[in-house]
Amino acid sequence: MNRARASIRQAQSFYSQQRRSRQQAMDVKQLAAMQAQLDNLSATLERLDGGMIRIAAFGLVSRGKSTVLNTLMGQKILTTGPIHGVTQWPRSVQWDVGGNLAVELIDTPGLDEVEGQVRSEMARNIARAADLILFVVSGDITRTEYEALCELRRTQKPLILVFNKIDLYPEQDRQAIYRQLQYFASAKQKRKQAAVESEDDWVEVDQTPGDRLPHQEDIVMVAADPAPLQVRIEWPDGRVSYELETPPPQIEELKDKILQVVQEQGRSLLAINALVQAKDAQEELAKASIKARQEQAESLIWRFAQYKAAAVALNPLALFDVLGGAIADLLLIRALARLYGLPMTGYEAGKLWQQILFSSGGVLLSELANGLFMGFGKSAAAIIGASGDVGGMTGYVGAAIAQASVAGFGTYKVGQAAQVYLEQGCTWGPLGANTVIQDILSQVEPNTVLYRLREELQQQLEVKN
C-alpha cells in the first residue's frame, strides 16, 4: 500500500509540474486532457487512502443480484421484485464487515436490460472501478451470459461466479457449470479458428483473457431467497394441514469466500487496482505530452542516426566504434526523454536499451554483430590502406559505408522503440506502476483469487513491456 501511494504521488507530482511548465506551449484542449488525468490520479490516491474495497455484482435480469447483496448484508436495502429490470441504474451500499477495510457493494442493471454500447460502456466503467466482481447466474448459462462473462474477464479483475437459486436445481453442481462454460469456450475458439482458416492449414489463435474460464474454486453455490416449501402438519386431534415455509438462505459459502478475500487479499487488490488506474492515467498524460513533440522527436532520431553513422564510419577502431554507437543510443534515449519532459535516469536508459536489444527478435542483435564484424574488416582495411595500398583504402571506404548504414538503422529502430516506452509514461521505473504491480503479484499467496489471476496480469504487463 505504501509503495502504491509513493508511485502515484511521484507520477502526480511530476505531471503536475509538467503541466505548469508547458502551460503556454499547449492548447486549451491538451491542457484540459492533462488536467482530467491529473484529477484521475488524485481520485485514485484518495480512494487508496480511504481503504474502500468495491465489489460489483453483474448478471442478466432476474438472476437475483440485488437479493444476493441484500442477503450478504443481512438486511433488505436494495430494491427487489418479480418484475424484470427492477434495478435501472447502478446503486452502491456500504457493507460493514469489521476490521480496518470498508466494503462497498455495487448493484448493476441487468446486462440484457441495457442496449448495446451503453451497456458495454456502463459495465466497463463499473468493472474498472471495482476490486472484485461477482457474476450471478441462476440456471443453464446462456450464450449472452457467457459473452458478458468474457467481456468482464477482459477487465483483468478477480471474478467469482455465483450460481444463485440452487434450491430450484437440486442436480446442478460446480462440475456441470464448468462443463457448460468449457463448451462455450470451445465453441468460441473453433469459431475463431474457422475465421482465420488458411488454404493449407489451421492458423493457431491464442486465447484472450476473456476466453479463460473462472477457476472451479471461484464458482460458489447460493440460494439467496429460497422458494417456499410445502410443509405437512399433523395436529393432536388427527387433522392434517399444509403450510408454506421459507427455508433459511444458503449464502454462507459466498460470504465466507468474500470475507476471506477482503481480509487476506484486500490491500493487494486495492493497491493493484489503484496502480492499474494510475498507469492508465500516466499513459494518457504521456501521450498528451508526446503528441506536441512528435515532429521534434522524429528530427532528433534522424539526427542521432546520422551522427552515429558518421562517427562509426570515420572511426577506424572496431571495438571503439561499436562502443561509441551504444553510447550514442543511450544518449538518444535520454535526449528523447528530456524532449518529452519524462523521467529517465542513465540507469533506466541502459536497462531500456538492453530490453530493446534483446526483445527485437534478434534483428538489432544481428545488426550489432554484423557491425562488429564489419568493424574488424574496416580496421584491417585501414591498416592496409595506411601502407599506401589503394585496394585497402577502397575496402575501408566500402566497409565504412556498410557499417555506417547498419549503425544508422539500429539507432533509428532504438529511437522508435524508445518512443513506445515513453508513451507508457515510463511506468517501468523503480517506483513505476508496472514495477510495483509486478512486485505485489510476486508475493501473492497460492490458491487465492488473486493468485489465479496473476498469470493474466503478468502476461498483460509483459506484452506492454
N, C-alpha and C positions, 0 to 999 in steps of 0.2 A: 504494500500500500504506500509506503514511504517513497520507494523508488518510482512508482507510478506518478505520485504527486510531483516529485522532483522533475520527472521527464516532461510532464505537462507544463509545469511552471517555467521550465527552461524554454520550451517552444513558445509559450505565451510571451515571455519577456523579449525573446529575440524578434519575433514577428511584429510585436508592438513597436519596437524600436525601428524596424524596417519600414513600417507604415508611416511613422513620423518623419523619417529621413527622406522618404520618397514622395511625400505628400504633393509636392509641386510637379513632379515628373509624371504622375499618374492621373488619368481622367477620373471623373466622378464615379463612373460605373466600376472601375477597377478598385477604387478606394472603398466603395460600398461592399464589394465582394470580399475584400480583405477584412473589413470590419465585421461582416457576418460570420466569417470563420473564426475570428478572434472571440466573438461572442459565444460561439460554439465551444471553444476551448474553455472559456470562463464557466459556462454552464456545466461542462463535463467535470471540471475541477470541483465545483460546488457540490455536485451530486456525489462525487467520490468522497469528499469531506463529510457529507451527510450520512454516508453509510447505508443508503436505502437500496435494497435489493428488489428489482422489479421482476415479477413473474406474470407473463401474459398467457391467457388461455385463448386458443383458436379452435375452430371447427365449423362444420356446417350447421345450418339451423336445426333446432330440436334435438341436438345431441346432449344437451344438459350442461353446457359450460357454466352458466350462471348458478345452477343448482350445485354443481361440484364446488365452486368457490364459496357459496353460502355454507355448505356442509363443512368445508375445511375450517371456516371461521366459527362455526357453531351458532350462527345467527343469520336470519334472512335479511340481508341488506340489499342485495342486487335483485331487481325485478325478474320474476319468472312467470311462466304461464303456458297454457296449452296451445296458444296461437303462435304460428311461425313468426320469427323475427321480432321477438319482444325487445331484445337489445338492438337499438337502432344506431347507437354510436358508442365508441369506446368509453368505458367507465372504470374508475380505479378506486380502490378502498384499501386502507391500511389494515394489516393483519398483525396483531400483537403475538409474537412468538417467544417473547422473552429474550434476554441476552442483550448484547450491545448493538446488534444489527436489526434494523427495521425492515419489514417486508411490505411491498405494495403489490396487490393483486389487480391485474388489468383484465376486464371482461371486454370482449370484442363482438361486433355483429357477426352473424353467420357469413362465412366466406362465399356462400352461394346466394346471399341476400343482396349483396352489393355488386354492381355490374363492373365487368371488365377492368379498365385501367384504374378506376377509382379504388376498387377492391385491392388490386395489386399494390398500389401506392400506399394505401392505408396499412395493409399487412406489413409491407416493407418498413414503414416508418416505426410502427409499434414494435416489430421484431428487432429492429436496430437498437431501440432504446431498452429492450428487455435483457435481463441477465439469464433468464431461464424461460423456456417455452413449454406449455402444456398443450398438446394437441388431442382434443377429445373426440372419440368416435363412439358409436353405440350399436354396432352390429356389423354386418358384412361391409367391408370397406369398398366404397365406390371409386371409380376412376377419378372423379372430381376430387375426392378426398386425397387420393394418392398424389395427384398433381399438386394440390395445395400443400401437402406434406413436403414434397420435393422442393417447392418454392421456399418454404420456411427453412428447410435444411440448408439452403444456399446462403442463409444469413450467418452460418457458422456459429450458431448458438446451441448450447446443450438443450436437448429436447426429450421430454417424457411423453410417451404415447399412453393416453388414459382411455381405457376401454370401460365406458360407463354402461349402466343398465344391465349388468351381468345377471341380475335376477331374472331377466327375460330370456336369457340364452344360457341355460344350465350346461350345455355341452361345449360352449366356447372356452378356449384357453389360450395361453400365450403362443403355443405352437401353431394353432390354427390361424391366429392373426399373422404371425410371422410368415407362415406359408403363403398366405394371400398377398402379403407385401412382396415376398420374393417373386410371386407370379407376375405382379405388375412390373417389378423392376426388370425381370427377364424379358417381358414383352416389350418394354420401352427400349431396352438395349438392342433387341432384334430389329426394332423399327429404325433405330439409329444406324445400325449396320446396313440395313437394306437401303437406306437413303444415300449411303456413300459407297454402295457396291460398285466395284470396278469390273471391267470386262473379263479380267483374268482371275481375280481372286477377291476375297473379302478384305476390306480395309478395317483394321482394328480400331475401335473407338474407346477411349478411356472414359470411365465413369466420372461425371461431375459430382461435387459434394452432395447435390440434391438427390442423386441416384443411390447414394449409400443409405442403407436401411438403418432405422434405430436398432440398437442392440437389444437382444431379448431381455436383458436386465432392466432396460428402460421402458418396458411395457408393463403397465400396472392396471389391475382389475379393480373396479369400484362399482358400487350401487349407491349413488348419492341420494336418490329418493326412491326406494324400493316400492314396487307396486303392492297394494294391499292384498293380503291373503285371506281366503275364507276360512274361518275357524269354527269347528263344530263344538258346541257347548252342551253338556249333559247336566240337567238340573236334578236336584234331590228328589223331586216329585216324578221323575221319569221323563219330563219333557226334553226335547232336543231342539236347539235353535242354532242359527248360523249368523256370525257377525264378521265384518271385515276388520282385519287388524294389520296395521302397517309395521313391518319389521324395522329394526334399527338400521340406519345406513351403514354400508360397508365402505369406509373411507380411510381406515387407519393405515393401511399399507401405503397409500399415496401420501398421507400426512407425514408418516414416519420418514418416507423417502425424501420429501421436500425438506423437512426439518434437518435431516442428516446432511443434505446438500448445502443448506444455508449455514449450518454450524461448522461443517468441516471444510467447505469449499467457497463459502460466501465471499470472503475477502478476495480470493483469487478470481472469482467470477467478476466481482466489481472492478478489480484492477484491470483485468484483461479487456472487459467491455469499454472501460474508460479510455484505455490506451488505443484500442481499435478506433474509437470515435475521434480521439486526438490525432491519430495517424492520418485518418481521412481528412481532417481539417488541415493538417500540415501539408498534405499533398496538394490540396486546393490552394493554400496560401503560396506554396512554392510555384505552382503553375501560373498563378496570377503574377508573381514576381518575374518568372522566366519569360512570359509572353512579351513583356515590354522590352526584353533584351535579346530576342531571338536573332535578329539580323546581326547585332554586335557579336553574338556568340559564334555564328557561322563564320564571320570575318576573322574572329580570334582563332578558331580552329584551323582555318586555312592558312593563316599567318604562321602559326606554330608548325604546321606541317611543312610549309615552305622553308622556314628557318632550320628545322631539323634536317630536312633533306639536303640543304646546302651545307650544313655543318658536317653531316655524315659523309657527304661526297668529298669534301675538302680534307677531312682528317685521314691521314694515311695509316693510323694505328688501329688494328681491328678491334681489340677489346675496348679501347677508349671510345671508339665511335658508337659501339653498342651501349656502353655505359652512359655516354652523353645523351644518346637517344632516349634511354629510360628516364634520365633526369628531366629531359625536355617534356616527356609525357606527364611526369609528376607536376612540373611547373604549369603545364596546360590545365590540369585538373584544378590546381589551386587558383589559377587565373580565372577559370570559369566560375568557381565558387565565389570569388571576390566580385566578379561581374554581376552575379545574381544576388549578391549580398547574403549568401547562405553560409552556415558554419562549416568549416573544413580545415582540420589541422593537418600538419605534414604527415603525421602517423596515419590518419584516416585516408589521406590521398594515396599513401603507399599501399594500404590494405585494399583500397578500391582498385588500384592499378593491378594488383595481384588477382583480384576477383575477375576483372575484365579479361586478363590474360588467360586464366585457366577455365573460364566459362564461355570462351568464344568458339567452342567446338574445335579447338586445335588450329583455327585459322591464324590467329595472332602469334601463337607459339611457333607454328611452322614458318611464318614470316620472320620471326625473330631469329630462328635457326638459320634460315636462308640468308638473312642479313649478316649473321656472324660468319657463315661460310664464305659469302662474297667479300666480307671484310678481310678475311685472311688472303683471299685471292688478290684483292686490291693492294694489300700490304706487300705481297710478293711482287706484284707488278710494279709497285713504286720503287722497290729496291733495284729491280732490273732496269727500270727506266732511269734511275739516278746514275747508272753507269753509261748513259748515252744511247741505250738500245731503244730504237723507235717503236719496236713491237711491244716493249714493256710499257712505254707511255700510252700506246693505243689500248693495251689491255687494262691499264689503270683507269683510263677515261671510261671505257665500257663498263668495268666493274663498278666504278663510282656512280655512274648514271643508274645502273640497275639497283645498286644498294640504296641510293637516294630515293628511287621510286618506291621501293619496299618500305623504307623508313617513313616516307610521307604518307603512304597509305595506312600504315599501322597507327600513326598519330591521329589521322582523320577518324579511324574507327574507334580509337580510345576516346576521342573527344565526343563522338556521338553516344557512346555507351555512358560516359560521364554525365551527359545531359539527361539520360534516362534516370540515372541515380539521383541527380539533383532535382528532377521533377517530383521525386518522392519526399523532398524536404530533408534529405539526409537523415532519415529515420533509423539508420543503422549505426549511429554513433554510440559511444559508451552509455549515454542516457537516452538514446533514441527509443521511440516507442516500440519498434520491432525487436530491438535488442532486449528490452525489459520483458516483453511478451515471451520471447524465447526462454529467458531465464526462469520465468514463472512456470512455463509449461514443463521445463526440465525437472521441476521439483514436485509435480503433481503426483499424488499417491495412486497406485494401481487400483483397478476395479472401482473407479469412480466415474461419474457422468463426464467430468472434465477430462479425465484420462482417455476416455473413449473418443473424445472429440479432438484430442491433441494431435493426432496424425494429420487430420484435415487442416487444422490451423497452421501447423508447421509446414505442410505442403504449400499452402497459400503464401506463407511468408517466403519460402524458398523460391517460388516462382517469381515473386516481386524482386527478391534479392538477385 
